[in-house]
Amino acid sequence: MSLVIKSSAIPVSSLRPFAGLALLLLFCCLPPAQMARAAQPAQTEKEIQARIKLEEDNAKTRRDSLARLTQQERGVNAELAAVEESVLKLERELAAQRDKLLGLARSGSETEAQYEKLLQEKQKSEAAMREVLRTTWEVYNRKQSAGGPQLDEWPAMDRDYQWSASLFAALEEHRARIAEQEKMLGELSGRRIMIGREVAESMEAIELEKAKILAERLRYERRLADLRKQRQGAQAELDATVKLISSLNFDLQNAQAGAMRIDRAKGSLVWPAAGKLEISYRPSARPPVQGIGLSTAAGAPVLAAHGGKVMYNDTMRGLGRVVVLQHGEAYFTVYAFLSDSSVRQGDPVARGQELGKAGYYPALKGNGIYFELRHHQTTLNPELWLGPKS
């Protein structure tokens, strides 16, 4: 609704029809289902009791269904928690295997460094051995060219022999050490390869198990989401049923008390507020005035003209808060320019029950309430339907 009323810019007389026009547009926008329900004839006490019994049975069925769904949800939550614990356990096992691989990598690096060092020592030993062989060959050639050893050369030869023997012994020691180290390196390398293969196979098995558990967790999560959706739907249905039972009980109380249908209450409706009649019903005016306007004290209570249900309760631009009550037989009462409201849409209300407080009424330049009475979408003269002022 885009209607905006500014009392400071428009004469009071030209504002009187606007509320009726805006509320006519409001009624044109109301859902057909609400209009149809409002047009239904009043039910007898027996019919209401039968409806209450039916809805109470429905409520019991829905409570049982809700309890079952809640129990299933708890069970799935427990199973999901167990699956989560299994996932965490596998994560810990994978972390341990990764640490083991890192340890193998560090051990392999140290072994490689040791192997390189041994190779360098081996190369040095081989170089020294080649030098010994070269020196020995030169000595041998020199002896041969001199026609064999002389007596005075025997001490030198003995020294050469001792030196060569010690060098060969050192070379042999290096060779033995290198051979032993190479054997150890081979064993370490083989063990490292074997452990690495075992770790890789173990990690692969853990990853496969983890994938299965993650798939299982996904199934549980989907099932849990489905159960929650069902539970929320069951809760919404139960809430609606309980609200309907409350409304039916209200109708039953009215029926048992012999509450008068509104179409039989002409001339006895409750005035919507205590105040002075400032705007009268004039449907033939141009433009028409389709309701009445009352000036009231600030915050005066706004009362239901007759028992019914809240069909609409919201603010509209230029009209303040608007409350529409349905009374059965397609009768409606409309209350505009409320400052606030104490009822909600769908609430049952009794005759004379407070709906809210009167607010600022621009056409009156003060506090007041605008009131309409309608049958279907046709306005009626409220003054002919309201009873004597109290």
LINJOFEN-V931521 format. One record per residue. RES is the residue in one small letter. SS is DSSP state (a for helix, b for strand, c for the rest). PSI is psi in whole degrees, 0 to 359 (none if undefined). BURIAL is b if it has 16 or more other C-alpha atoms within 10 Angstrom, else e. Layout:
res = (RES RES)
ss = (SS SS)
psi = (PSI PSI)
burial = (BURIAL BURIAL)
This chain:
res = (m s l v i k s s a i p v s s l r p f a g l a l l l l f c c l p p a q m a r a a q p a q t e k e i q a r i k l e e d n a k t r r d s l a r l t q q e r g v n a e l a a v e e s v l k l e r e l a a q r d k l l g l a r s g s e t e a q y e k l l q e k q k s e a a m r e v l r t t w e v y n r k q s a g g p q l d e w p a m d r d y q w s a s l f a a l e e h r a r i a e q e k m l g e l s g r r i m i g r e v a e s m e a i e l e k a k i l a e r l r y e r r l a d l r k q r q g a q a e l d a t v k l i s s l n f d l q n a q a g a m r i d r a k g s l v w p a a g k l e i s y r p s a r p p v q g i g l s t a a g a p v l a a h g g k v m y n d t m r g l g r v v v l q h g e a y f t v y a f l s d s s v r q g d p v a r g q e l g k a g y y p a l k g n g i y f e l r h h q t t l n p e l w l g p k s)
ss = (c c c c c c c c c c c a a a a c c a a a a a a a a a a a a c c a a a a a a a c c c c c c a a a a a a a a a a a a a a a a a a a a a a a a a a a a a a a a a a a a a a a a a a a a a a a a a a a a a a a a a a a a a a a a a a a a a a a a a a a a a a a a a a a a a a a a a a a a a a a a a a a a a c c c c c a a a a a a a a a a a a a a a a a a a a a a a a a a a a a a a a a a a a a a a a a a a a a a a a a a a a a a a a a a a a a a a a a a a a a a a a a a a a a a a a a a a a a a a a a a a a a a a a a a a a a a a a a a c c c c c a a a c c c c b c c c c c b b b b b c c b c c c c c c b c c b b b b b c c c c b b b c c c c b b b b b b b b b c c c b b b b b b b c c c c b b b b b b b b b b b c c c c c c b b c c c c b b b b b b b b a a a c b b b b b b b b b b c c b b b c a a a a b c c c c)
psi = (127 6 128 129 128 104 335 342 346 136 150 319 330 351 340 320 347 322 315 320 316 319 332 318 322 314 328 335 354 142 138 327 321 318 319 317 322 332 354 144 154 145 153 166 318 319 320 318 321 319 319 316 316 315 328 320 317 319 318 316 319 327 317 317 320 319 319 316 321 318 317 320 319 318 316 323 319 317 321 322 321 320 318 320 321 320 316 320 317 323 320 319 319 319 320 319 323 319 321 318 320 321 319 321 316 318 320 321 317 320 318 319 317 320 318 320 317 322 319 318 321 317 320 317 319 322 318 321 321 322 320 316 320 315 317 319 320 317 318 316 321 320 321 322 336 1 31 165 145 164 318 351 352 320 317 318 323 320 317 321 314 319 315 319 318 323 315 323 320 318 319 323 317 317 317 318 316 318 318 317 319 322 315 318 320 317 315 316 317 318 320 318 318 313 319 319 317 317 316 317 320 317 320 317 319 319 319 317 320 319 319 316 322 321 320 320 319 319 318 319 319 318 319 317 320 318 320 320 317 318 318 320 318 321 318 318 319 316 316 321 316 319 320 319 318 317 319 322 323 315 321 319 318 318 317 330 0 35 136 135 147 330 352 7 19 129 2 10 151 137 139 341 158 120 186 136 115 327 124 162 120 78 339 355 163 106 165 151 114 8 196 155 131 135 140 172 159 129 20 143 140 126 151 128 334 161 145 205 149 116 329 140 102 169 147 138 128 352 1 213 135 131 131 127 142 139 10 162 25 30 141 148 144 135 121 162 31 145 330 174 145 4 163 160 132 347 139 144 148 161 128 2 144 131 337 203 144 143 200 129 104 321 334 354 38 193 145 186 139 136 136 153 131 146 116 241 15 128 148 160 109 329 333 342 336 146 185 146 139 none)
burial = (e e e e b e e e e e e e e e b b b b b b e b b b e e b e e e e e e e b e e b b e e e e e b e e b b e b b e e b b e b b e e b b e b b e e b b e b b e e b b e e b e e b e e b b e e b e e e b e e b e e e b e e b e e e b e e b e e e b e e b e e e b e e b e e b b e e b e e e e e e e e e e e e e e e e e e e e e e e e e e e e e e e b e e b b e e b e e b b e e b e e b e e e b e e e e e e b e e e b e e b e e e b e e b e e e b e e b b e e b e e b e e b b e e b b e b b e e b b e b b e e b b e b b e b b b b b b e b b e e e e e b b e e e e e b b b b b b b b e e e b b b b b e e e e e b b b b b b b b b e b b b b b b b b b b b b b b b e b b e b b b b b b b b b b b b b b b b b b b b b b b b e b b e b b b b b e b b b b b b b b b b b b b e e b b b b b b b b b e b e b b b b b e b b b e e e)
